[in-house]
């Protein structure tokens, strides 16, 4: 399993966007990443300036959304949906897409639950629990 460092993950995001803007050939994962960045125009200025933003920190209590974390959560959801794991994720996504009338907004709602699952796992010092995740999604 590939586990990039924070810097490697950020570099991947910056490079995917740079390649798209330059009209260069992208791998399928880079293309998906660039499409996700494209859906977030509020992040374009940041991703157009890797040199000044690569090391920028976003404190949880700072009131700002961490664009790097936000996009990596989108990629996580895309992977979950592509492989159908955890079981039931596709059905929840379909339901939320219908509710919000947008796949993108459905993913944003799902991120709350993904974050909740991760937070609980960290707090309890346990592995992430898919049952917590799916239970949260059902309440959305």
Secondary structure, DSSP 8 states (H G I E B T S, - for coil): -----HHHHHHHHHHHHHHHHHT----HHHHHHHHHHHT-GGGHHHHT-HHHHTT----TTSS---HHHHHHHHHHHHHHHHHT-STTHHHHHHHHHHHHT-HHHHHHHHHHHHHHHHHHHHHHTS---HHHHHHHHHH-
